[in-house]
């Protein structure tokens, strides 16, 4: 009977649960990489799926088409029987993702809330695709993780960063609110007070602070000077984790120490080989586990994120769409139309106008942009 059952399984044509085949979307790559056991032996027939944001000239910001590609890629990886884990990363060494594509926001969505509402449906589906993946999702943070990039990164199950990476939100500085996941995930992950610091003040954190606060699980050096890896020279380090110089505690250097750190940074080169090794080590840990038990544990541990996300994502979508008529319209245009390096609106002028009861007219928007202040 067992032999017959085995023969029957071997002859059975398996159902393909993928939604769209091997669709290729510009700006998103999908790759299956050979899985290895913890000892390094290649495991034939088993893979890890690597989903990469590939828009390095714009810091891997996601366009509308790229969001579609990410959704399809996560759905594809989730359905693949031979995939053990999913690695979500960006191309290059400068950015994992800087969030939504501000050029597209400024030139297409600003002033068109009905269009941005449809865009946010796609964005919400992207976050949900990450949170609903049947495989563990590892965010390989190869560079800055800012704004919406921070939000999709926090939707992942694990994050490993190179220690020059920066983390943070940007919404209130540029005309939006971080309600694409940050306001849902940050209080759960780091507590209410620090969520306020990150979400409202928009001051970026070093990878060392991100590790200390608990939004990443590991970090490795990326700067090589004279052939040797050195910890981030812009950060004061107090306690090391291991022989590579990975750090739990770190604060930004100031004054002469900061200048010396910048000089050292200019001397070196970026090498992400340790980040790849750390990512592979984490991927290998899932090999010797029951896959369904892993998936069920993921589902349960994701519930706090999912409950917060599902409770808020639709009303957040509606607010963000309407905001494209007012503050987002001004903020994204200012970012996309800089003058002398200035990418922010005239905040004082805005507050004075609103205090005087002015309406959000086209004239008000134009008066707030960098060009109006510079006279150009």
N, C-alpha and C positions, 0 to 999 in steps of 0.2 A: 504493500500500500504506500509506504513512504517513497519507494522508487517511482511508482506511478505518479504520486503527487509532485515529486521533484521534476519528473519529465513534463508534467502538465505545466508547471510554473515556467520551465525553460522555454516551452513552445508558445507561451501566452504572449500576445502583443500588448505591451503596456500602454496605458492611456497617457497622452500628453496633456498635462494640466497648464502648460504655458499659454498665456493669453495671445501673444502676438509673434510667435516664432523668434528667430534670431534678428530682431529689428536693431538696426544701427542708427543711433541718433547722434548728430554732430555735437561734440562737447561732452559726451559720456561714453566711456569705454567699459566693456564687460569682458573679463578674462577669467578662465579657469586655470588655477595654478595647482600643480601636483601637491597633494597632501603628503606630509611626512609624519612619522611617529615621533614621540618625544626624543628618541635617540638619534633622529636625523634620517632614518631609513625611508626611502621613497615608497609610498604605498600606491601600488598600481590600482587604477580604477576609482580612486578617491581624490577629491579636489577641494580647494577653497576658492570661492568666487570673489574676485576683486572688482569692485565698482569704483571707477575713477572719474571725478569731475575734471574735465580737460579743457579749461579756458584760462590758461596761465597769464595771458596778457591782461586779463581783467580779474586777476586774483581768484580765479576759479569761481567767480560769481555765476549763479545759475540763471540762464535765460528761460523763457517759457518752454521752449523746445527741450532744453536740458532737463527741466522738471519732469516732462513726459518720459524722457529717457531713464531717469532715476526710478520712477514708478515701475516701468516695465522691467528694468534690471532687477529690482528687488523682488518683484513677482516671479521673475524667471529663476533667480537664485533660490527662492523659497521652495519652488516646485521641483527642483532638480534633486533626484534621489542620490546622486553621487557627490553632492556638495555637503561638506561638514560645517563650515563657517563662512560668513560673509565679511570681507574687509572693505570698508568704505573710506576712500581717501581722495586726495587731489593730486594733480600733476605738478612736478617741480618741487622746489624747496621753500617757496615764499608763502604759500597759502594752501590750507585745506579748502577753505571757502570763506569769502568775505560777505556772503549773503546774496540777496537778490541783485540782479543786474541793474545798477542805477541808471545807466544810459537808456535802457529799455523803459524803466520806470518814468524817467523824465520826458522821453520823447514820444512814448506811446500811451502810457497809463495815466499820467498826470492830467487831471481834469476830466477823466472818463471813468467814473466809478462803476458803471455797469460792466466795463471791460475788466477792471481790476477785480471785481467780484468773481468773475469767471476764472481769472488767474489764481485767485486765492482758493478756489475749489481745487485746482491742480496742486497748489502748495500743500493744502491740507491732506490731500491724498498721498503726497510724497511722505509727509511725516507719519501718516497712518501706515503706509507701506513698510516703513522702517520698524515701527512698533509692532507690526503684525507679522514680521518675517518669522518663519518657522525655524530658522537657524540663528545661532548667536551672531550678533553684529558687532564688529570691532571697528571703531573709528581710528584710523591711522592718521594722526594729526601731524602732517608734514610741514605745516607753517601756520600762519594766523588763522584763527577760528573766531570770526567776528559776525555780529548781527544774526541774520538768518543762518549763517554757517554754524554759529554756536548753537542755534536751536536744533538744526538737524543733527549736529554732533551729539547733543545731549539726548536725543531720541535713541541713540545707539546704546548697546548694553555695556560696552567697555570702551575706554579711550586710552590710547598710548600716544605720547607726544614726544617730538624732539624738543629739547629744552630751550630753544630760541623762539618757540611759538608764543603767540600772544592770544589771549582769550577775552571776549567781552561783548557787550551790546552797544548799539549805536542809535537806536530808535529816537529817543527824545532830542538828540542832537541834530537829527536830520529829517525830522518831520513825521516820525512814526512812533509806534509803541511796540515793545517786544512781545507781542501777543501771538506770535507764531510758534509758541512753545516755551519761551523763556519764563514768562510769568506763571506757567503751569509747572515747569520742571525745577526752576531754581529754588523755590521755597522748600520743595521736597528734598533736594539734594544738598543744599547748603544752609537752610534756615531762612527765616523771614528777614532778619536784619541785613545779612550779607546779600540776599536777593535784592533788597532795596539799593544797596551800594552798587551792585553790578547793573541792575536794570534801569535805574534812573540816572546815576551819575555818569555812566558810560565810560568809566576809567578802565582801560585794559589791564588785565592781570597777566603776570608772567606765567609760564608753565609751572614754575615752582609753587606759586601761590595757588594755581589751579589744582595742583596735586594736594596741597595742604587743605584746601577747601573741600575737596572730594568730588570735583567734576571730571577728573581723569584718574586713572588707576595706576599709571606708571609713566616714567619719562626716562629718556636717554640723551646723552650729549650728541650734538651734531656738528660742533665746531672743531675743526682740525687745524692745529698750529704746529708747524714743523713735524708733521706726520703723527702727532699725538692728539687724541681727543681731550678737550678741556671743557669744563662746565661753562654755562652761559656767563661771560665775563661782565655782563651788565647787571648781574644780580649778586648781592651779598649772600654768601652761603654759610649756614651755621652747622648743619648736620648732614653727613653723607649716608646714603643708603647702602652703597656697595662699592666695589673696586672701580667702577666706571665713573664715580663722582656724581652719581645721581643724588638729588637733594630733596629733603622734605621741607626745610625752612629756607626761605629766601626773600629778600626785599630788594627793591631797586637801589642801585648805587647812586650817589650824588657827588657833585663837585669834581675834584681831581680823580677820585676813584672811578667815576663814570667816564671821564675823558680817557683814562687809561684803559678801561674796558672797551670803549669804542675803538681805540687804537689797536687793541689786540684782535678785536672782531675784524677789522680791516686787513689784518695780516693773514688771517686764516681763510679756510674754504669750508663749504658746507658738505658734509658727507652723511647720508641717511642710511648707511649700511647697518648701524646699530639699531635704528628704528625698524628696519626690515627684519633683523634677527629677533628683536623683541616681539614683533608681530607674529612671526612664524612660531616662536616658542609658545605664545598664547594660543594660537590656532591648534598646535599639536596637543595641547592639554585636553581638548574635547574629543580626541580620537578614542580614548579608552573609557568612554561613558556610554550608557544606553541612550540612543538618540531621542526616543520618545520621552524619556524621563527628563532629558535636557530641555526639550521643547516645553513640556508642562511646567517645569521650574521657571523657564523664561516667562511664560504666560502669567504665572502667579506673581513673580517679582516685578513685572511690568505694570501690574494693575494700578498702583498709585499714579504712575505717569499717565496711563491710559484713561483712568477715571477723571483726572484733572483735564486732560486734553479733550476728551469727548464732551465734557461738560461745557467747554468754553469755545471750541473751535468755530462753531457756526456764527455765534454772535460776534466773535472776533473778526471773522471774515466780513461781516456786514459793516462793522465799524471801520475797518481798514479801507473798504471800498469808498465809503462816504468821505473819509479823511483825505482821499485823493482830490477833493474839491478845495481843500483849505491848506492845512499845514504840510501835508505830504507833497502837494503840488509845488509849494514854495521850496520846501527842503530838498527834494530830489532835483529840482531844477538848479538850485544853488550848487549842489554837489556836482552836477553834470556840466555847469557853466562857470567854472572857477575864474577868478580874476586875481592875478598876482598870488596864486596859491591859496586864496581864500575860498572855502567851499561851504561856508555857513551863512545863513541869512542874518539880517540886522535884527537880532533878538530884542534889543531895547526899543527900536522903532516899532516892532510888532506889538510889544506890550503897551506902548504908549497909544498906538492906534486902537487897540482893543479896549483900553481903558477909556478912550474917548467915544467908544460905541461905534467905531467904523465897521463897515461890512467887508466881507472877504471878496472884494472886487478884483478884476484883472489888474487895475491900477495899483491896488495895495500889494498884490503879489510882486509886480514888477519893481515896486519901490524898495522891496526887501532884499532883492538879489544883489550879489557882489558887484555886478556891473553898475547898479544905481549908486552905490556908495563910492565907487572909484571914478565915476564920471565917464567911463569908457563905453 
